[in-house]
Amino acid sequence: MFIATLIAAGNLSGGDISAAQDRLDEAGCLPAAHVWLDEGFAADIMFGLEPDAARTALEGVFPGTDVVVQLAEGRAKQLLVADMDSTMITVECIDELADYAGIKPQIAAVTEAAMRGELDFEAALDARVALLKGLDESVIEQCLAERVTIMSGAVALVRTMKARGALTILVSGGFTRFAEPVATTIGFDRAIANRLEIAEGALSGLVTKPIVGSDTKERTLVEAVAELGIAPEAALAVGDGANDLAMIKRAGLGVAYHAKPIVAAAAAARIDHNDLTALLYAQGIGRKHWVEA
């Protein structure tokens, strides 16, 4: 049995559910019962066949609605591996550091190209960090305080999964000086990120090697699966950029979150409209079971 979860942040109607069931029927998916996870916000529709056809039939049809299609069995995950920049927080930290240095447009353009998969991530990171050489170390804390905002739904997602026994890991192509406090604030068990090198109170323009990139993210997920003794199907991975694709493809539920086109096209699920609590609904967890403090 499969489940299609429709998520629409207060705008989902009974008519939408009926229309979705009709579309599943027309696609040969053998729709069955539906159940509200939170009325008006999210609902599950059970069906028997053709999950790919179900995605095609439902995605992009209902305005403001995200659709997650998956096997019913094992939908509650035991591992979360998540990207940080533009996923668990609302900004790209290197772009914000560049703003303090007065070179945000130049660096942001490279960041965007790297996240779209148009540039080698590691080379692009080296090049961007080199441009920050000489920036006072104190700007890191200033940037953290003034620019870094936790993504809506991040705390509920991580703390709810932890409360249900999942291991949660933040793995970022960004920097430890941001990732570690962000992980603590949200409630992650672990944080992995790149280390900016500092010399005489200023950025040296270098990143400690090896760089945390796509391979590290994928390896983090694979090693955590082995550590927990679970199947890859029990893992959830979420990110927005090209360097997240390898881990997203490895996970039982790999999610492109407000993602670049190359990621949205390749991921098994994508969230375009809702916040990170959509990933709780995808696991069948309604609001009354969320942990937000």
C-alpha positions, 0 to 999 in steps of 0.5 A: 500500500502507498500513501499520497500526503497532501499538505497545504497549510490551512488551505486544503479542502474536502473537495481537494481530497475528492479531486485527488482521489479522482485523479488517482483513479484515472491514473490507475492507482486504485485509491482507497480511504483518506484520513486527515492528519490535521484538517485543512492542513494535511491529509493522507490518501491510501492507494494500491498501485503506480506511485510514479503515476500518482506523483504525476497525477497530483504534483502541481495540480492544487495551488499551494499544495505539496504532495509526498508519495511513498510506501505506507510501511516505514514512513516514520523515519529513524534518521534525519540528515539535513543541510543547513544554509537555505534549508535549516536557516533562511540564508546562505552564510557565506553570502551574508559574510560577503555583505559585511565585506562589501562583495555580496553580489560577486560571491552570491552569484558564485553560490547560486551557480554552485547550488545549481550544479553549474560549478564544482562545489569545492573549487567554488568554496575555495574561491569564495573564501579566498575573497573574504581574506582579511575580514575581521573574525568578530564579523562571524558572531555579528553575522550570526546574531544579525542575519541567521534566522532559523527556518520555520518548522525546523525546531518542530521537525528536529525535536519531534523526530528526536523525541520519537527516537531518531538520530538527527545530524546537521551536515553543511557545506557552510562553516562550523562557526554557524553550524554548531550554534544553529544545531544547538538552537534547533536541537540536532544531535550532531553538526558537521561543517567546514572550518574557516581558518583564522590568522591574527584575528581575521579570516585567512582566506582558507578552509581546512581540508578536506572540504565538507561537500557532496561526498561527505554528506552522502558518507554521513548518511551511509555511516549513520545508517550503519551505526544505527543498524537500520535500512536506508529506507528508514532515513530522511534527508533534506536539502536544497542544493546540488551538493545535497543530491547524493545524500537525498538519493541515498535516503528512503525519503529524500526531500528537495526543500524549496530547492534548485531545479536540478535537485527538485527534478531528481528528488523523490519528494519536494516541498515547494510551498510549505515549511519544514513541518511538511516533513512531519506530515510526510511521516504521518505525524499530526500537530498534536504530536509535535515537540516545539520546545 
